[in-house]
């Protein structure tokens, strides 16, 4: 039975897709469990959303690379809010554009630990709470890199192919239970993603030069739409690209200048 005010847990909620999703779902009356490593930003966001929408918000530190951190955050969030209904497994990152023969070990480990292992930890910790609630929805944040590889993106693309595999497997394993599974796979979106990946603002801005990229709010709207569909409707995968991006990678992008 769909609750009137679903309780939504979001990892990586201090910026980008996570923050945008928190803002949009708060405006729809959802209660929120917000997790990230930058707790100060989360706490400020929590106060803002509680005041603006009269919802309950739990903000806590979570490092998805550590099992104890994920389990503790999920446990505390469910206890504070009275359960969980929706999970947005958003925490993820990309590091550099090095080819496989030169990628730094610290970079490829960071991507695999966060993008793959972190997602598995998040699902394992939250799924029992969704089952107890009797109604649920799991969202994965994938990427077009989970559908097509490119030079300099081998490890990142591998991690997002893994996310796609995890999402598809979970969809099979939950068939017959009242829990939906959706993977939202964005193309070019202007967030902190490129800044984290490339390390400087000038290079990050150059990625989107002359074209109109998606925004974090666009991806949040995709999540809202899928969540609010009737319970018998499951959007398994949603590939979302800006109109200016025709290919899965940046190989075919229309630049206005």
Buried (B, 14 or more C-beta within 10 A) or exposed (E): EBBEEBBBBBBBBBBBBBBBBBBBBBEBEBBBBBBBBEBEBBBEBBEBBBEEBEBBBBBBBBBBBBBEBBBBBBEBBBEBBEBBBBBBBBBBBBBBBBEEEEBEEEBBBBBBBBBBBBBBBBBEBBBEBBBEBBBBBBBBBBBBBBBBBBEBBBBBBBBBBBBBEBBBEBBEEBEEEBBBBBBBBBBBBBBBBBBBBBEEEEEBEEBBEEBBBBBBBBBBBBBBEBBEBEEEEBBEBBBBBBEBBEEBBBEEBEEEE
